Amino acid sequence: MSTDANDPAYPDRNNPGLTKREYFAAMAMKGLLSDSEDMPREKDDMEDEDEMEGEESYGEGDNYRKNGESCTECCCRLAVEHADELIRQLNK
């Protein structure tokens, strides 16, 4: 049985609802956001200015960010990438 990313996750009679891809991405986003220690952050989000002194990076999650990508854009991209990979693995 294959998993089609565009199939509805929980359809009802009147509404197809989210696609499986959208649902998987939402669940991945929930997981990503639940661990704020590893999330990419903006420099303005730092609680203590001393944390930034002499540091190029401002959070472990910074390693996930692509050049010029905002924190929000990074989280969204990662969630979709995880959803796509899950679908790919399910279809093996």
Long-range contacts (C-beta under 8 A, 24 or more apart in sequence): 2-90, 2-91, 3-87, 3-90, 3-91, 5-83, 5-84, 5-87, 20-87, 21-80, 21-83, 21-84, 21-87, 22-83, 24-82, 24-83, 24-86, 24-87, 25-79, 25-80, 25-82, 25-83, 26-79, 27-83, 28-78, 28-79, 28-80, 28-82, 28-83, 28-86, 29-75, 29-76, 29-79, 32-75, 32-78, 32-79, 32-82, 33-75, 39-71, 39-75, 40-64, 40-65, 40-71, 40-74, 40-75, 41-71, 42-70, 42-71, 45-71
